[in-house]
Amino acid sequence: MPEFELLDGVAALPRATWDALAGDAGSPFLEWAWLASLEESGAARPETGWAPRPLVARQDGRIVAACPLYAKGHSEGEFVFDWGWADAAARAGIEYYPKLLAGVPFTPVTGGRLLTEPGADRPRLLRALAEALRELCLANELSGVHVNFCLDDERAALEAAGFLPRLGFQYHWTNPGYRDFDDYLDSLRSKRRNQVRRERRELEAQDVRVESFAGRDIPEALLARMFEIYLVTVQQHSWGRQYLNPRFFELLAERFRERLCFAVARRGEELVAGAVNVQKDALYGRYWGALEPLRHLHFNVCYYAGIEHCIRAGLARFEPGAGGEYKQLRGFDATPTWSCHFLADPRLHEAVGRYLAQERAEAGRTIEWFAEHTAHRRDDGARLEALRRRLSPPRAATPGART
C-alpha cells in the first residue's frame, strides 16, 4: 500500500510532477499553474479559509496519486452548498468547521479529484485515496470531508468507502460538428433560433462588436484589464464575493496564457465588456463583467462568442459555469454533476443521507424534464441515453484506466 503525506500546497511540488498526475486531458483547473497561482497570489491560503493541504501517495519513493485538498474554515466558494448541514450540526452541538474539501477553489467544474499516475492500477489507488480521506477526517476529529465535482469512477470508489453521493446539474453546450454559427442556429427550435438572432442584431444595432482572442493572440493591453472586468461583477451584485486579486491574474498571464480565451465587446476602440474563458478539452466560462449596462450584452459575450469559438476551434463542449436556467433556452442542456460527502458524526451522516436521497430523485426528474424540453429541434436519442447513464450508479474503473 502507498504511504500518504499532507503537503503545504501544490506549489511545493515540481510542476511536472503534479501535471503528470493531472493528465494531458480533462480539466485545466487541476494543472499546477492554476492551483499554484491561487496559492501564491494569496487567494487560497489559511487566512482566506482555504488552507492548501494536498494529499499525496508515495510508493517506492515516487508520487503515484494525489488529491487537491483544502482545510476549510467556511463554506464559501464551493458551489456545492452545505450551509444547511452546518446549521443542523450547530443545533446538534457538532463543530462543523474546519472541514476537508477536495476540489478546486471557486471553480464549479467537474474534473479529477483523486489523481493517479498514468498506467497505474487506478481502481486500487482510488480505493486507497478514498479510505485515506475518510481516515484523515476521523483521525483529526474533523466534521467531514467533501469531494466536489468528481468523476464517475471516483464516485464509485468514494461510495464504497461510505461517502454519500450528491446529484446536481449545470447547463452545458455540446458541438456535434457544427460547420458555423448558422449551423448551430439551424439546430434550434424556431422560437429559440429567432430569439438568438434578435439578441445578436440588437447588440449590433448599438454599434458593439464582439471578438475572441486565445493564447498568444491575446493583446497585452487586454491582459492588463481583465481583473477590472472581474471586479465589476463582484461589486455590482449583492451576492458577489471577491475571491481573486490582481496578482492571480498576473500569474495566469505568465503561466497559463495558452489556456486563456477572452471574449470582449467594444464600441469603436472602447472596451465595454469581457469574459475570461479557459480552454483545454473544452471551453470553460469563468469570469465576466460589463462596463456599460447594454441590452443583451451578457448573452453575446458569455455564450454566443463562446459557441462561435468552440465551432472554429473544434471544441466539443462548452461549460459556461454554474446556474442560469436561461442557458437552456439557448441550447445548453442540463448535465449531471456529482459530489461525495462523508460526515464523521453518525447522526449527521444519516440525516444528510436521507436528505440527499430525496434531493437526487428530484434533481434526476428535473434533468430528464429539461432533456425532454431541449431548445434543439432534433430529438437525439443517443444524447438522452448517455444522460440516463450519467444518472445511474457509477461503475468502477478498470485496472490501468486513465480518465
Secondary structure, DSSP 8 states (H G I E B T S, - for coil): --EEEE-S-GGGS-HHHHHHHH-SSS-GGGSHHHHHHHHHTTSSSGGGTEEE--EEEEETTEEEEEE-EEEESS-TT-SS--HHHHHHHHHTT----SEEEES-TT------SSEE-TTS-HHHHHHHHHHHHHHHHHHTT-SEEEE-S--HHHHHHHHHTT-EEEEEEEEEEE-S--SSHHHHHHTB-HHHHHHHHHHHHHHHHTT-EEEEEEGGGS-HHHHTTHHHHHHHHHHHSTT------HHHHHHHHHHSGGGEEEEEEEETTEEEEEEEEEESSSEEEEEEEESS--TTHHHIIIIIHHHHHHHHHT-SEEE--S--GGGGGGT-EEEEEEEEEEESSHHHHHHHHHHHHHHHHHHHHHHHHHHHT-SBSS--HHHHHHHHHHHS------TT---
